[in-house]
Amino acid sequence: MRAIPDELTTLIADLESFLCYGLKGETLSKKAKEKREAFIRRIKEVKSGFPHDFKDKCGDDSDEEEEVDSNNDGGSLQSERTDKEEETLEGSQQSPPVAAQELPSVFKAGYLEKRRKDHSFFGTEWQKRWCALSHHTFYYYGHEKDKQQKGEFSIDGYNVKLNNTLRKDSKKDFCFEISAPDKRVYQFCASSAKEAEDWVKQIDFVLRDMTGMIPEEDYEEQEVYDDVEPLPDSAECEPIDEEIYEELPDEDVSAPVKPPPKFEPSSKPVADKSTDHPNYYQGLWDCIGDHSDELSFKRGDTIYILSKEYQNFGWWVGEKNGNIGIVPKDYLMELYAL
């Protein structure tokens, strides 16, 4: 029997994969579902006549719809399988499973479209992923409530930049890529140009922090006055008449050196906590105090703010479970929306 050309078998295999997996998560009308099942049956009949040229990819479940993964955002099962195989083939970092909501020290998180390295003719090139930058690792999930990541990679050694050549549609200015020599290039598309710039800035900040290249704040240059005459040379200085100075008795009294200000619990009356809702905050990230006067807390912990007198230094005075200490205000968010 004459063999079927490889181009034709590949096309039929892609068409079958699209019908079996690509449309499985889509909302189809009754008529469209019937058409889909009819095409699948017809392809199976054709393939059964050439068993050596085809390998069954669809299985025997084409007549019965399976429940679609709620965390797949409408993506196909073939897409999910390819995504995992792609990470394995690339040799990407395989960390232990971690839930999206349990990532520590998240610098930036949100939904992005991730470009797949390889995709079939009928496959989806861009896939919606919930991405998060935690410490020095970039995670991506199918959904923000997933219990396990689809993949992750360390950004150590990578560079990040905007790239408007990845797409030709209206989202071309929303794209950026993370690349490194001799490593896989990761390409993403944000919801807007501003969001893409924010991702690039956050990733670049972490990369600079890893290499110690974050520039320190420039101190203001001291103002130089040009109306001050230069000091004369020591050789031309006239002797000082010591008689014009009054001699005082020797006193061995030195002013005590004051220690740096330290937080002490205030004795002022505290407002009624049951009605003081604007002063209730919750932790955005875990925070471990470095000193005894700092209050430690975890993400989601409720903290009652007693005072904002250290606002200019980025600290507030808070209370948690009867313990009082200073807390970094940037690690907190309002607990009640008033």
N, C-alpha and C positions, 0 to 999 in steps of 0.2 A: 504493500500500500504506500502511496506517495506521501511523504512527510509534508506537514504544513509549515510554511515559512515562519521563522522566528518572529518577524514583525507582526504577523497576524495573530500568533498565539499570545504575544505580549499584549496586543490591543484587546483581545477577547478577555484575557486575564484581568486587565485593568478595568474593563467594563463590568465584569462580574464582581470584582472587589468593590466597585462604586455602588452597584446595585445592592449587594449584600450588606456592606458595612457603611458606606458613605451616606446612604439614605435611611439607615436604620434609626438614627436619632432625629430624623426630620418629621414634621407634622404633615402627613400626606392625606389627600382626600381618599375616599373609598375607591374611586375609579383609578386614581394613580397607584394605590397599593395593588390593585388587581393587575394593572399593567406591569408593575415591577415584578410581581410574582410570576407572571406569564413569561417575561423576558428571562428570568432566572431559570425557569423550567426549560425554556427553549435552548439556553446556553448549555444546560446540563445534558440535554439530548444530543447536541452537537459534540460535546466533549466525550460523551460515552462512545461515540463512533471512532474517536482517536485517543484511546487511553494512554498511548505512549508519548503523546505530544502535550498533554495537559495534566496538571496536578490540581486536584480539587481544593479550592480555597474557601468555598462557601459553606461546606458541610451540609447536613441534612435538616437544618432548622430554618430554611428559607420560607416555609409555609406558616411558621409560627413566630410572631414578634416577641423578642426578648425585652425585658425591662431595661430601659436606658439608664445608664449611670447618671444620677442626679448631679454629680460633680463634674460631668463631662462638658457642660455648656453646649450641648448640641453637636459635639465632635463625634466622629465615627470611631468604632472599635478598632478598625484598621489603623486609624490615626494614632490611637493610644498605644497600640502594639508597636507601631513604627517608632514612636517617640521613645519608648523604653529601649528598643533594639538599637536605635541611633546612639543613645547615651552609652550603651554597653560597648558598641563597636568603637566609639571614640575614646574609650578608656577614661571617661570622666570620673571624677571623684564620687565614690559611692559611700556616703555617710549613713549612719543609722537613721531610721525613719523618725521624723519629727513633725508634729502637727503645726499647721500654719500659724495658729494662734498661740503657740508655745515657744516661738522663736525669741531668743534673748537679744536685747540691744539692737532693735530694728531701726536703722537710719532712714530707710525709705521703703514703702510698700504700696502696692496698687496693681490694677489690672493693666497688662500690656499684651500686645500681639507678638508672639515669638515666631521667628522665621525658621522653618524646618530646613535642615541641611539637604535632605533628599525628599522628594515627593513625586508620586506617580502622576500620570497624565490627568487622572480624575481626582487626585488627592488635593488636600488643602495646603497651600503654601504657608499661610499665616494662621497660627492657632492662638486663641485667647488663653492667657495664663495669668494667674495671680502671682506676682513676683515680689520678692522681699530681699533687701540687703541687710544681712545680719552679721555683725562683726566684719570679717573679711570674706564672707561666703555669700554668693548670689543664689537664692533658692527660687524655684518656680513650681507652682501647683496648678491643678485643674480648677480649683475653687479656693476661696479664702478660708473655708471651713474644712478643708481636706486634712486628714490625719497623717498623711504621708506625702512627701514631695515626689514629683515626677522626675526631678533631676536637680543638681546643684553643681557649682564649680567655684573654686577659690579664685578671687580676682587678683591674687598676688602675681605680679609680673605682667599684668594686662594694662592696656590703655583704653580709654573711652573717648568717643568723639561723635558728633552729629554726622549723619550721612543722608543726604537727600537724593541719592542715586539708587536706593534700594527699591523704591516704588515709583510708579509713573502716574498714580492717581492723585486724588486730593490730599492724601496723607503722606506725600513724599517728604514734606518738611517736618514730619512728626517722628522720624526714624533716627536711631542711633545704634552704634555697634561697639562691642567690647572685644578687643583683639589682642593677640600677642604673637611674636614670632614662633613658628613651628607648633602652634596650638590652634585649636578650633576657634573660629570666629563666631561669636554670638550676636545676632541681630534682632532688634526689637523695634516696635512701633507703638508710640504712646497715643493718648487721645487728643493731644494738641501739641503745638510747637512749644508752648510754655512748659507743659508737663515733661516733654522730652528734654528740654534744657535743664529742668530741675533734677531729673534723673542723672544727667551727665555731671552736673555740679556735685551731687551727693557722692557719686561713685568716685569722681576725681578727688574729692576731699578725703575720702578714706584711703585712696591710693597714695596721696601725698602724706597723710598721717603715717602710713606704713613705712615710707621711705624717709620720714623726718624732714620733708621739704615744705611744710606749712610755714609761710613767712610770718615772723613775729610782727606785732603791731609797731608801726614806725612811731617813734617818740617825736613829739614836736620839738623842732629845733629852738634852742634858746635864742631869744631876741638879742641882737647885738646892737649896742648903742654906739653911734659914731661921734658923739660929742664928748667922749671921755679921752682925755689926753694920755698918751702912753707914759708908763713909769720911767723915770730917768735911770740911767745906769748906776750901779752901786758905787762906782768910783766918784760920781759927781754928786752923790747925796750929801747934804749938810748934816753935821752931827746933831743929834736930838738933845734938846735941853731937858734933862731929867727933872729939873726943879719945878717944872710946870705941872708935874703929876703929883697927886696927893697920895701919900703912902698910907695904906690901910693895914690894920693888924691882920696877921696871918690867921686865916680861918680854915680849918680842915673839915669843911662841911660840903659834901657833894650831894647834888640833887639825886634822889632815887630814880632809877630807871623804871618807867611804867611798863608793865607787860602789855602785849597786844590785847585788844578788847576781846573778851570771851563771852559767849552767850550764857546768861543766867536766867532761870525761870522768873518771869515777872510776877509781882504780887498784885497787879491790877485785877479788878473784878472781871470775870469772863462773861460774855453774853450768853443768853439762853441757847444752848446748842440745839434744842429741839425745833427752834424756829429760825436759827441763823443759817439758812440754807446756802446763801452766797459764799460762805467760808468753808464749805465742804468740797474737797477735791479728791481725785483718785490718781493713783500712780500710772504713768504711761509706760514706764520701764522699771526693771529691777534696779534698786539703788542700795549699795552697801556703804555705810558710813565709814570714813577713814579715821575719824576722831570721835572721842567720847561724847561731844556735844552735837554730833550729827545723828539724825534719825534714819534708821534703815527701814526700807519697805520694799514690797514687791509690786509687780504690775497688777493693777486692779484693786490694791489696798485703799481703803478709805482713810483720808487724813483731814483732820480739822485744823484750819489755819488760825492760830492765835494772834499773830502779829505779822505785819509786812514792813517792819522798820528797817530790815536789811535789804529792801527791794533794790537799791542801787548796786548792791553787790551780787544780785542774782539769787538771794536766799530769802526764805520766809521761816517763821517759827511755827511749827506744827505739832500736833498731838495725835498719837495712834496707840490705842489700847492702854491709855494712861501714861505712856512714855512721851516726853516732850523733848524736842530738839530742832535744829535747823535743817531745812530741806531745800534742795535746788528747785526753784520755781519752774524751770524749763522741763522738769520731769513730771509735772502735774498738769491735770486738766480738770475743768469744772465737773463736779459730780451731777449737779442738777442743772437742767436747762431752764432758766427763768425767763 
